[in-house]
Amino acid sequence: MRSGYADLPLHGGKAPKWLFSRMVKLAREITLSIVINFGRDEFIKRISDPVWFQSFGCILGFDWHSSGITTTVTGALKEGLKNIEEETGIFFAGGKGKRGIKTPEDIERWGERGFINFKTANELKKISRLVAKVDSHGLQDGFSIYHHFFIYTKDGKWAVIEQGMKIEGRFARRYHWLSDEVKSFVSDPHKGIVSERKEKPLNLVDSSIESTRKEIVKISKEISLKEIGRIKDVKKIKFPYHHPIFFEDYNEKRLMNIVAKLKELPLNSFEELLLVKGVGAKTLRALALLSHLIFGSDLSFKDPVSFSFAHGGKDGYPYPVDRKTYDESIEILRTAVEKAKLGYTEKMKVLKKLSHL
């Protein structure tokens, strides 16, 4: 399964009630069928796949290429599985706007009700914050995060679906995360990324600049406040024309206050730095530039995005049909269907019972 992001046209409006009510019911039945036949972990894997998620939205009948597919599909899921979370073992937190900010409260609520233990709840709250920080500050691609949807199981498996918007060009970008695929939160955490547009961001979570991340943490602990003035020398650095950075971008007093705060903290990693309250995109950018000035650290402007198409097209666009991959897809689907047939009667009885809860 893949985790990553997709670019979508930014559309306004919302799904009509007659459609959304049906989306809720269908989302519920599809999810229950997957959980019963393949288990809750399989559902977490599927929902974290940007291609599967897009297909899921199409099946539910929403606009296939609209940014609204993200908020509407996650909303339908949350509503459809309401009151049966204990039976399925799948829980939801967050959402659009202020709802996303309340993700930690949502997680705590399930802990207080005894559905997940407090240790797991605290770890999930930390993960939620870290994912949001990476997508908004670690990868500075110009998209403002406005949707944070956290899906998790009582066993601690999780997936995150976030969306950011860029008013310029009217595009939204969707970020997918999967617990089993994350080896490091700050080193290429997005895998199998799907997108039709590439940006040229300041990418502080590029695996190729691990030494830079360590030097940024070192600077945050050791640099003197007087040395912060060296940020003015940024004009001497040869940055790509597409990513201009000016001294006016920074509030020098605020930057000094943040650095003074960081010097008092026992920071040992870039992850810990990201989680410090008050450390945002501009602070990280300033520290990265100082690291470049002082240590000659490499900076990355690579957008971690790849192009993903299912099997190609008969007309050769975007590339000729990959017959081997096509046949493998057919075999995977055939095997899945055969497995689903095993114990079909008993499983359908359980599904029918759940559907009436």
Secondary structure, DSSP 4 states (H G I P E B T S, - for coil): --B-EEEEE---S---HHHHHHHHHHHHHHHHHHHHHH-HHHHHHHHH-HHHHHHHHHHTT--TT-THHHHHHHHHHHHHTTT-HHHHTEEEEEEETHHHHTHHHHHHHHHHTTSS-HHHHHHHHHHHHHHHHIIIIIEE-SPEEEEEEEEEETTS-EEEEEEEEETTTTEEEEEEEEGGG-S-TTSS--BS-B-S-----EETT-GGGHHHHHHHHHHHHH--GGGGGGGGGGGGS---TTS---GGGS-HHHHHHHHHHHHTS---SHHHHHTSTT--HHHHHHHHHHHHHHH----------B---SS-BTT-SSSB--HHHHHHHHHHHHHHHHHHHTTHHHHHHHHHHHHT-
